[in-house]
Amino acid sequence: MELCIALDLPTAKENLELVRNVKDYNVWLKVGLRTFIRDGEVFLKEIKNINQNFKIFLDLKLYDIPNTMADAAESIMGLGVDMFNIHASSGSRAMQTVMKRLDKYETRPIVLAVTALTSFDESEFKAIYEDDITKKANQFAKEAMESGLDGVVCSAFESKDIKNITDNQFMTLTPGIRPFGEEVGDQKRVADIQFAKNAKVDFIVVGRPIYQSENPVEVVKKILNQI
Ligand code: C5P
């Protein structure tokens, strides 16, 4: 299991300070909407300047018509990131179109599909998808695998089932991790590290429990010890 730190701080300066503090640790860094919209490609370069070995997950959750998603995926190829994601609810045709477009490249980033956001509870999810989270997340995972994606974003509660119904290499990445029982914030389906381990999660994403703590590096060290 690997740790992916969400760089969701209010300014590039604060995010880069966090990156510098963890530069000697084997961690992934997640650049999401807020940070990428504000700081763009330059920010990605600054991360790599701090340590070339940092792996970057670009969390933009693409959702659009198939051709537009494939165009965006191709633009992402030019950014040199190691992982990005698209929404499974954009449909199998969109997912296949994205993967087909990336076929021509010798190497490509890991591509994940978002199943159910970890901020949804059952009733909020049902209001949109008219189904149970578990059932729908499993279906999305199967469609993503059949469309050639490498894995899914889900909560730790869906991970084990998804692992059981997909092949060995199919990965799960789980946000909503509160390693040591910290504040949940807007997240609804949260789990701790041991739960994620038991659910065979490949990547845990941790944001606020790290960057809002008094000593982020200590929290990172503690998490890495446990995983
Ligand atoms: O601060 P916290 O640990 O809750 O951060 C979780 C991060 O993971 C945020 O950047 C959020 O956008 C992202 N994320 C999520 N749920 C998903 C996909 C991404 O919380 N399904």
Residues whose N, C-alpha, C, O or C-beta is under 5 A from the ligand:
A	BS01	C5P	A6 D8 G32 A116 L117 T118 V153 P175 G176 I177 Q187 V205 V206 G207 R208 P209
